[in-house]
Amino acid sequence: MKEFDYIIVGAGSAGCVLANRLSADPQLRVLLIEAGPRDWHPFIHMPAGIARLVNNRRVNWSYDTEPEPALNNRRLWWPRGKVLGGSSSINAMCYVRGVPDDYDRWAQAGASGWDWNSVLPWFRHSEGNARGADALHGADGPLQVSDLRHINALSRVFIEAGQQAGYALNTDFNGRQHEGVGLYQVTQKDGARCSSAAAYLAPVRQRRNLQVLTGAQVERVQIDNGRASGVVLRAGGQRQQLHATREVLLSAGAINSPQLLMLSGIGPADHLRSHGIDVQLDQPGVGANLQDHLDICTLYRTVPGVSYDRASELKIGFDYFLRGHRGAGTSNVAEAGGFIRSRFAPDERADIQFHFVPAMLDNHGRHRLPGDGYTLHACYLHPHSRGHIALASNDPRAPARIHANYLGDAEGFDLKMMIEAARLSRDILQQPAFAPWRKAPLLPERDDLDDAGLEAFIRAKAETIYHPIGTCRMGSDDYAVVDPQLRVRGIDGLRVIDASVMPTLVSGNTNAPTIMIAERAASLILDNNPSGA
């Protein structure tokens, strides 16, 4: 087939949702395009397999930022999923929504219809929580949300230490109370990863009106007389043009969606012309407003035999594959964490998030450290800094240039908050609960650094915690790329539906909010374009 009603670009967290919901109408012909392969790899489905996927470029775009001026000109590694399920197939599976105020602020900033009361039904619609349904949770949705089957002893020590540091125990970060320390619920079903592909795509692959094309990279959206009419893609070394009779839906993520818009002639006019691209629409907001959670890791060594550092991979594999998804293979690795409101918080929202890992993680786990230890990630949830995505060339195969601009805010508040996050991490890890387990500090090498020492540590070691958003911002002003129905402003028949449309970062992980966005977007599309139209 060369003609479809809807062409979805990107089979990630949002794209799989759209494919499921739109193809539920048998009158609609739906094409889902993914640049990466099928999600066949067993380490995708075994939760702890994330440790073995880190350097697998077959399923990971494995981007690098441009040199970051405030981080000693380091190029930071940005992993993004390049496989069915996208980043939901390689992430740590933490199910976190943020807080109501995050979404109310979206609406106040011009994203009407995206306030908390409007989005909550779509969170519940997507969610299949093993604990059952209530006013805040759904039990019947495709995305399975579960309690962890396996919990390392050090994760429970972290929760005890967090309480000793003065933070409340929280058994549901998506409940009435967001703050506190506890165990994350995870997107898993029966001990296996429940990616967007597993939740939404696998159950409907047999639909005759749904076609899934993998190993195909879209090069641009075809724009004719101000309307998106289809896409040009390359698959198997050949270029093809496919036609969309209704809409093209970009769900390629916060990096690739703005890149595709620019390659298609939609973006800052001077930038496009500098790369020899004909301008279809001068829209300076494309690629702007990039936000991400910068993260700092504090590491200590521990006694042998308790962390995951030297766990038997043979035993883990045996327990998981031959004993019905049991044991450490079901761990998401980032088992525990928390949300706290620092002394600098300007409003009622928690402003620092923790992810505790009962293993030593340096440089995303790509630098293996000898011995045994544990890691506490900490990030500032509401950064002031804004970066941007730019083209490297007009070649679709050339990765976009990522200017994250971490710690780039003029007032220096982001740096102050990262220093506070590092200090509070150290405070938790020095609580009495860790005394039997705590050996020498590893990163930083001293546990008595002052602010200047912590600043130097952050500039040398801070990394992304994988939450880029905002580069096709939703709103109602001229600088907004999409309107509140996620339609590209100034181009008919084209929407962007992924994390790039978020106006600002939510107070936590971004996967569940991305899936919610796609759920609501599918409803908006079907309401506006019924199959009988």
C-alpha positions as CSV (number, residue, x, y, z in Angstrom):
1,M,0.0,0.0,0.0
2,K,1.2,3.5,-0.8
3,E,-1.8,5.4,0.6
4,F,-3.1,5.5,4.2
5,D,-5.5,7.7,6.2
6,Y,-2.9,8.3,8.9
7,I,0.8,7.9,8.8
8,I,2.5,7.8,12.2
9,V,6.3,8.5,12.3
10,G,8.0,6.9,15.2
11,A,6.8,3.7,17.0
12,G,7.9,4.9,20.4
13,S,6.0,5.6,23.6
14,A,3.4,7.8,21.8
15,G,3.4,6.2,18.3
16,C,2.4,2.8,19.5
17,V,-0.6,4.3,21.4
18,L,-1.7,6.1,18.3
19,A,-1.4,3.0,16.2
20,N,-3.6,1.1,18.6
21,R,-6.3,3.7,19.1
22,L,-6.6,4.9,15.5
23,S,-6.6,1.4,14.0
24,A,-9.4,0.3,16.4
25,D,-11.7,1.9,13.7
26,P,-11.6,-0.7,10.9
27,Q,-12.5,1.9,8.3
28,L,-9.1,3.7,8.9
29,R,-5.9,2.7,7.2
30,V,-3.0,3.3,9.6
31,L,0.7,3.1,8.9
32,L,3.3,3.1,11.8
33,I,6.9,3.7,10.7
34,E,9.9,3.0,12.9
35,A,13.6,3.6,12.0
36,G,14.7,0.8,14.3
37,P,14.1,-2.9,14.5
38,R,11.4,-5.0,16.1
39,D,11.6,-5.4,19.9
40,W,12.8,-9.0,19.7
41,H,15.8,-8.7,21.9
42,P,15.3,-10.7,25.1
43,F,17.1,-8.1,27.2
44,I,14.4,-5.6,26.3
45,H,11.8,-7.7,28.0
46,M,13.8,-8.8,31.0
47,P,13.8,-5.6,33.1
48,A,17.3,-5.9,34.5
49,G,18.5,-6.4,30.9
50,I,18.7,-2.6,30.6
51,A,22.3,-3.0,32.0
52,R,23.2,-5.0,28.9
53,L,21.4,-2.7,26.4
54,V,23.5,0.4,27.3
55,N,25.9,0.0,24.4
56,N,23.6,-1.7,21.9
57,R,23.4,0.8,19.0
58,R,20.9,-1.4,17.2
59,V,18.2,-0.3,19.6
60,N,19.6,3.0,20.7
61,W,20.1,6.2,18.8
62,S,23.0,6.9,21.2
63,Y,23.2,10.6,20.7
64,D,25.8,13.0,22.1
65,T,25.2,16.7,22.9
66,E,27.3,19.5,21.6
67,P,30.0,20.5,24.1
68,E,28.2,21.9,27.2
69,P,29.9,25.2,28.3
70,A,28.8,24.9,32.0
71,L,29.9,21.3,32.2
72,N,33.5,21.6,31.3
73,N,32.7,21.5,27.6
74,R,31.8,17.8,27.9
75,R,29.6,16.1,25.3
76,L,26.9,14.3,27.2
77,W,25.5,11.0,26.1
78,W,21.8,10.9,25.4
79,P,20.4,7.4,24.9
80,R,17.1,7.3,23.0
81,G,15.2,4.2,21.9
82,K,15.5,3.2,18.3
83,V,13.2,0.1,18.4
84,L,9.5,-0.7,18.6
85,G,8.5,0.9,21.9
86,G,11.1,3.6,21.6
87,S,12.6,4.7,24.9
88,S,9.9,2.8,26.8
89,S,11.8,-0.3,25.6
90,I,15.1,0.7,27.1
91,N,14.2,2.9,30.1
92,A,14.0,2.0,33.8
93,M,10.2,1.6,33.8
94,C,9.5,4.0,36.7
95,Y,5.8,5.0,36.5
96,V,5.5,8.6,37.5
97,R,3.1,11.3,36.4
98,G,4.2,14.4,38.2
99,V,1.7,16.6,40.1
100,P,-1.6,18.4,39.3
101,D,0.1,21.8,39.4
102,D,2.4,20.8,36.5
103,Y,-0.5,20.4,34.1
104,D,-2.5,23.4,35.5
105,R,0.6,25.5,34.6
106,W,0.5,24.1,31.1
107,A,-3.1,25.3,30.7
108,Q,-2.3,28.6,32.2
109,A,0.5,29.0,29.7
110,G,-1.8,28.5,26.7
111,A,-2.2,24.8,26.5
112,S,-5.9,24.9,27.1
113,G,-7.5,21.5,27.8
114,W,-4.3,20.1,29.4
115,D,-5.0,21.0,33.0
116,W,-5.0,18.3,35.6
117,N,-8.7,17.6,35.6
118,S,-8.6,17.2,31.8
119,V,-5.6,14.9,31.7
120,L,-6.4,12.7,34.7
121,P,-9.0,10.6,32.8
122,W,-6.4,9.8,30.2
123,F,-3.9,8.7,32.7
124,R,-6.6,6.4,34.2
125,H,-7.6,5.2,30.7
126,S,-4.1,4.1,29.9
127,E,-3.3,2.5,33.2
128,G,-3.7,-1.1,34.3
129,N,-2.6,-0.9,37.9
130,A,-2.2,-4.2,39.7
131,R,-3.3,-2.6,42.9
132,G,-6.8,-1.9,41.4
133,A,-8.7,1.2,40.4
134,D,-9.5,4.3,42.5
135,A,-10.1,8.0,41.9
136,L,-6.6,8.4,40.7
137,H,-5.7,5.1,39.1
138,G,-7.1,2.9,36.4
139,A,-7.0,-0.9,36.4
140,D,-8.2,-1.8,32.9
141,G,-5.8,0.1,30.7
142,P,-3.2,-1.4,28.4
143,L,-0.2,-0.1,30.3
144,Q,0.4,-2.5,33.1
145,V,1.7,-0.9,36.3
146,S,3.0,-3.2,39.0
147,D,4.9,-3.4,42.3
148,L,8.4,-4.7,42.0
149,R,8.8,-8.5,42.4
150,H,12.4,-8.3,43.6
151,I,13.8,-5.6,45.9
152,N,17.4,-5.4,46.9
153,A,18.2,-5.1,50.6
154,L,20.0,-1.8,49.9
155,S,16.9,-0.3,48.4
156,R,15.1,-0.8,51.7
157,V,18.0,0.7,53.5
158,F,17.7,3.8,51.4
159,I,14.0,4.1,52.3
160,E,14.9,3.8,56.0
161,A,17.7,6.3,55.7
162,G,15.4,8.7,53.9
163,Q,13.0,8.6,56.8
164,Q,15.8,9.1,59.2
165,A,16.7,12.3,57.2
166,G,13.2,13.6,57.8
167,Y,11.2,12.5,54.7
168,A,7.9,10.7,54.9
169,L,7.4,7.2,53.7
170,N,5.4,7.2,50.4
171,T,3.8,4.0,49.0
172,D,2.4,5.7,45.9
173,F,4.2,8.6,44.2
174,N,1.1,9.0,42.0
175,G,-1.3,9.2,44.9
176,R,-2.6,12.1,46.9
177,Q,0.8,12.9,48.3
178,H,3.8,13.2,45.9
179,E,6.6,13.9,48.4
180,G,8.5,11.3,50.4
181,V,10.7,8.2,49.8
182,G,9.6,4.7,48.8
183,L,9.6,2.1,46.0
184,Y,8.7,3.0,42.5
185,Q,5.8,1.3,40.8
186,V,7.0,0.1,37.4
187,T,5.6,-0.5,33.9
188,Q,5.8,-4.3,34.1
189,K,3.4,-7.2,33.6
190,D,4.1,-10.5,35.3
191,G,7.7,-9.5,35.9
192,A,8.4,-8.5,32.2
193,R,8.8,-5.0,30.8
194,C,5.5,-3.5,29.6
195,S,6.8,-1.1,27.0
196,S,4.4,0.9,24.8
197,A,5.0,-1.7,22.1
198,A,4.1,-4.6,24.4
199,A,1.1,-2.7,25.9
200,Y,-0.4,-1.2,22.8
201,L,1.1,-2.6,19.6
202,A,1.6,-6.3,20.2
203,P,-2.1,-7.0,21.0
204,V,-3.3,-5.4,17.7
205,R,-0.6,-6.4,15.2
206,Q,-3.1,-8.7,13.5
207,R,-5.4,-5.9,12.5
208,R,-5.7,-5.8,8.7
209,N,-6.0,-2.0,8.6
210,L,-2.7,-1.5,10.5
211,Q,0.7,-1.8,8.8
212,V,3.9,-1.6,10.8
213,L,7.1,-0.8,8.9
214,T,10.4,-1.2,10.8
215,G,13.9,-0.4,9.6
216,A,12.6,2.6,7.7
217,Q,13.8,6.2,8.3
218,V,11.6,9.0,7.4
219,E,13.6,11.8,5.6
220,R,10.9,14.5,5.5
221,V,7.2,15.3,5.5
222,Q,5.9,16.1,2.0
223,I,4.2,19.5,2.1
224,D,2.0,20.6,-0.8
225,N,0.3,24.0,-0.8
226,G,0.5,24.3,3.0
227,R,-0.7,20.8,3.7
228,A,1.1,17.6,4.8
229,S,0.3,15.1,2.1
230,G,2.6,12.2,3.1
231,V,6.2,11.3,3.9
232,V,9.4,10.4,2.1
233,L,11.3,7.6,3.7
234,R,14.3,5.3,3.0
235,A,14.0,1.6,3.6
236,G,16.3,-1.2,2.4
237,G,18.4,1.4,0.6
238,Q,15.5,2.7,-1.5
239,R,13.6,5.9,-1.2
240,Q,9.8,5.8,-1.2
241,Q,7.0,8.3,-1.0
242,L,3.8,7.4,0.9
243,H,0.6,9.4,0.9
244,A,-1.6,10.3,3.8
245,T,-5.2,11.2,3.0
246,R,-6.0,12.6,6.4
247,E,-2.9,13.4,8.6
248,V,0.7,12.8,9.2
249,L,1.5,12.4,12.9
250,L,5.0,13.0,14.1
251,S,5.9,10.9,17.2
252,A,9.6,10.8,16.8
253,G,10.5,12.4,20.1
254,A,12.0,15.6,21.4
255,I,15.1,15.3,19.2
256,N,13.8,13.8,16.0
257,S,10.4,15.5,15.7
258,P,11.9,19.0,15.4
259,Q,14.6,17.7,13.2
260,L,12.0,16.2,10.8
261,L,10.0,19.4,10.8
262,M,13.1,21.4,9.9
263,L,14.1,18.9,7.2
264,S,10.6,19.4,5.8
265,G,11.0,23.2,5.6
266,I,9.2,24.0,8.9
267,G,11.4,25.9,11.3
268,P,13.6,29.0,11.7
269,A,13.8,30.4,8.2
270,D,17.5,31.6,8.3
271,H,18.6,28.3,9.8
272,L,16.8,26.3,7.1
273,R,18.2,28.4,4.3
274,S,21.7,28.0,5.7
275,H,21.3,24.3,5.0
276,G,19.8,24.7,1.6
277,I,16.3,23.8,2.7
278,D,13.3,25.5,1.0
279,V,11.2,27.2,3.7
280,Q,7.6,26.0,3.8
281,L,6.9,27.9,7.1
282,D,9.0,30.2,9.1
283,Q,8.5,29.0,12.7
284,P,11.3,29.9,15.1
285,G,9.8,27.8,17.9
286,V,10.8,24.6,16.2
287,G,13.7,23.1,18.1
288,A,13.6,25.8,20.8
289,N,12.5,25.4,24.4
290,L,14.6,22.3,25.0
291,Q,14.5,21.2,28.6
292,D,15.9,18.2,30.5
293,H,16.6,17.0,34.0
294,L,20.3,17.2,34.8
295,D,21.3,14.6,37.3
296,I,24.2,14.1,39.7
297,C,25.2,10.7,41.1
298,T,26.7,10.1,44.6
299,L,28.4,6.8,45.0
300,Y,29.7,4.8,48.0
301,R,31.4,1.5,48.2
302,T,29.7,-1.2,50.2
303,V,30.3,-4.7,51.7
304,P,30.6,-7.5,49.2
305,G,27.7,-9.6,48.1
306,V,24.7,-7.3,48.6
307,S,24.7,-5.0,45.5
308,Y,24.1,-6.0,41.9
309,D,27.6,-5.2,40.9
310,R,28.9,-8.7,40.9
311,A,25.7,-10.7,40.8
312,S,25.7,-13.9,38.9
313,E,24.3,-13.3,35.5
314,L,23.8,-17.1,35.1
315,K,21.6,-17.3,38.2
316,I,19.7,-14.1,37.2
317,G,19.0,-15.6,33.8
318,F,18.0,-19.0,35.2
319,D,15.6,-17.5,37.7
320,Y,14.1,-15.2,35.1
321,F,13.8,-17.3,32.0
322,L,13.3,-20.8,33.6
323,R,11.5,-20.0,36.9
324,G,8.7,-17.8,35.6
325,H,10.1,-14.3,35.7
326,R,11.5,-14.4,39.3
327,G,14.5,-13.0,41.0
328,A,16.8,-10.0,40.3
329,G,16.1,-10.2,36.5
330,T,12.7,-8.5,37.3
331,S,14.4,-5.5,38.9
332,N,14.2,-2.2,37.2
333,V,17.6,-1.5,39.0
334,A,16.3,2.0,40.1
335,E,14.0,0.4,42.6
336,A,13.6,3.1,45.2
337,G,13.6,6.9,45.2
338,G,11.7,9.9,46.3
339,F,10.6,13.4,45.9
340,I,11.4,16.2,48.3
341,R,10.8,19.9,48.7
342,S,14.1,21.7,49.3
343,R,14.6,24.9,51.3
344,F,14.7,26.7,48.0
345,A,11.4,25.5,46.6
346,P,9.5,28.5,45.3
347,D,6.1,26.8,45.4
348,E,4.4,23.7,46.9
349,R,5.8,21.3,44.4
350,A,8.7,18.9,45.2
351,D,11.7,20.2,43.4
352,I,14.3,17.3,43.8
353,Q,13.9,13.7,42.7
354,F,16.0,10.7,43.8
355,H,16.6,7.4,42.1
356,F,18.5,4.9,44.2
357,V,20.4,2.1,42.5
358,P,22.0,-0.8,44.5
359,A,25.0,-0.8,42.2
360,M,27.8,1.5,41.1
361,L,26.8,3.6,38.0
362,D,29.3,5.9,36.4
363,N,28.7,7.4,33.0
364,H,25.4,5.7,32.7
365,G,26.9,2.3,33.6
366,R,29.3,2.5,30.6
367,H,32.3,2.8,32.9
368,R,32.4,-0.3,34.9
369,L,33.9,0.2,38.4
370,P,35.5,-2.7,40.3
371,G,34.1,-3.9,43.6
372,D,30.7,-3.3,45.1
373,G,28.7,-0.1,45.9
374,Y,25.5,1.9,45.5
375,T,24.4,5.0,43.7
376,L,22.0,7.8,44.5
377,H,20.8,9.9,41.5
378,A,19.5,13.4,42.2
379,C,18.0,15.9,39.8
380,Y,16.4,19.3,40.0
381,L,12.9,19.0,38.7
382,H,12.2,22.5,37.4
383,P,15.2,23.8,35.6
384,H,15.3,27.4,34.3
385,S,17.8,26.7,31.5
386,R,16.6,26.3,28.0
387,G,18.5,24.7,25.1
388,H,17.6,24.0,21.5
389,I,17.9,21.4,18.7
390,A,19.5,22.4,15.4
391,L,20.3,20.7,12.1
392,A,23.8,19.6,11.4
393,S,23.1,19.4,7.7
394,N,20.2,18.7,5.3
395,D,21.1,15.0,5.3
396,P,18.4,13.1,7.3
397,R,21.0,10.6,8.4
398,A,23.1,13.2,10.2
399,P,22.2,13.4,13.9
400,A,20.7,16.7,15.0
401,R,22.9,19.0,17.1
402,I,21.7,19.0,20.7
403,H,22.5,22.2,22.6
404,A,21.1,21.3,26.0
405,N,22.5,24.4,27.7
406,Y,22.6,22.8,31.1
407,L,23.1,25.3,34.0
408,G,22.7,28.1,31.4
409,D,20.2,30.3,33.3
410,A,21.5,33.8,33.9
411,E,20.5,33.9,37.6
412,G,22.5,30.7,38.3
413,F,19.5,29.0,40.1
414,D,19.9,25.7,38.4
415,L,23.5,25.3,39.7
416,K,22.4,26.3,43.2
417,M,19.8,23.6,43.0
418,M,22.2,20.9,41.7
419,I,24.6,21.7,44.6
420,E,21.6,21.3,47.0
421,A,20.7,18.0,45.4
422,A,24.2,16.7,45.8
423,R,24.3,17.9,49.4
424,L,21.0,16.3,50.2
425,S,22.1,13.0,48.6
426,R,25.1,12.9,50.8
427,D,22.9,13.6,53.8
428,I,20.7,10.6,53.1
429,L,23.6,8.3,52.4
430,Q,25.3,9.3,55.7
431,Q,22.2,8.4,57.8
432,P,22.6,5.6,60.5
433,A,20.7,3.1,58.4
434,F,23.6,2.9,56.0
435,A,26.2,2.5,58.7
436,P,26.6,-1.3,58.4
437,W,26.8,-1.1,54.6
438,R,28.7,2.1,54.0
439,K,32.4,2.0,53.0
440,A,34.5,4.7,51.4
441,P,33.0,7.5,49.3
442,L,33.7,7.0,45.6
443,L,32.1,9.8,43.7
444,P,32.9,12.4,44.9
445,E,36.0,10.9,46.5
446,R,35.4,13.0,49.7
447,D,32.2,13.3,51.7
448,D,33.0,16.7,53.2
449,L,33.1,18.9,50.1
450,D,32.0,22.5,50.5
451,D,29.8,24.3,47.9
452,A,32.8,25.0,45.7
453,G,33.9,21.4,45.8
454,L,30.4,20.2,44.9
455,E,30.1,22.7,42.1
456,A,33.4,21.4,40.6
457,F,32.1,17.8,41.0
458,I,28.8,18.7,39.3
459,R,30.5,20.4,36.4
460,A,32.8,17.3,35.9
461,K,30.2,14.5,36.4
462,A,26.6,15.6,36.0
463,E,24.7,13.8,33.2
464,T,21.2,13.5,31.8
465,I,18.5,11.4,33.6
466,Y,16.8,11.0,30.1
467,H,13.9,13.4,30.2
468,P,14.2,15.8,27.1
469,I,11.0,17.6,26.2
470,G,9.6,20.9,24.8
471,T,11.1,21.3,21.4
472,C,7.7,21.5,19.6
473,R,6.0,23.4,22.4
474,M,2.2,23.4,22.7
475,G,0.5,26.7,23.2
476,S,-1.6,29.5,21.7
477,D,1.1,32.2,21.1
478,D,2.9,32.8,17.8
479,Y,6.0,31.0,19.1
480,A,4.2,27.8,19.9
481,V,4.8,25.1,17.3
482,V,1.5,23.2,17.9
483,D,-1.9,24.3,19.1
484,P,-3.7,22.7,22.1
485,Q,-5.0,20.0,19.7
486,L,-1.3,19.3,18.7
487,R,-1.8,20.5,15.1
488,V,1.3,22.2,13.7
489,R,0.3,25.9,13.5
490,G,0.4,27.1,9.9
491,I,0.4,23.6,8.2
492,D,-2.7,21.5,7.6
493,G,-2.8,17.8,8.1
494,L,0.2,17.6,10.4
495,R,0.4,17.1,14.2
496,V,3.2,16.4,16.6
497,I,2.4,14.0,19.4
498,D,5.2,13.1,21.8
499,A,7.2,14.7,24.7
500,S,8.3,17.5,22.4
501,V,5.0,19.2,22.8
502,M,5.2,19.6,26.6
503,P,5.5,23.3,27.5
504,T,7.5,22.6,30.6
505,L,8.9,19.6,32.5
506,V,6.7,17.7,34.8
507,S,7.8,16.9,38.4
508,G,9.2,13.5,37.6
509,N,9.8,11.0,34.8
510,T,8.3,11.7,31.4
511,N,7.2,8.3,30.0
512,A,3.8,8.1,31.6
513,P,2.9,11.7,30.6
514,T,4.0,11.0,27.0
515,I,1.7,8.0,26.9
516,M,-1.1,10.1,28.4
517,I,-0.6,12.8,25.7
518,A,-0.9,10.2,23.0
519,E,-4.1,8.8,24.5
520,R,-5.7,12.2,24.6
521,A,-4.4,13.1,21.1
522,A,-5.9,9.9,19.6
523,S,-9.3,10.9,21.0
524,L,-8.9,14.5,19.6
525,I,-8.1,13.1,16.2
526,L,-11.0,10.6,16.1
527,D,-13.4,13.3,17.4
528,N,-12.3,15.7,14.7
529,N,-12.0,13.1,11.9
530,P,-14.7,10.5,12.3
531,S,-14.3,7.6,9.8
532,G,-17.6,8.5,8.1
533,A,-16.4,12.0,7.3
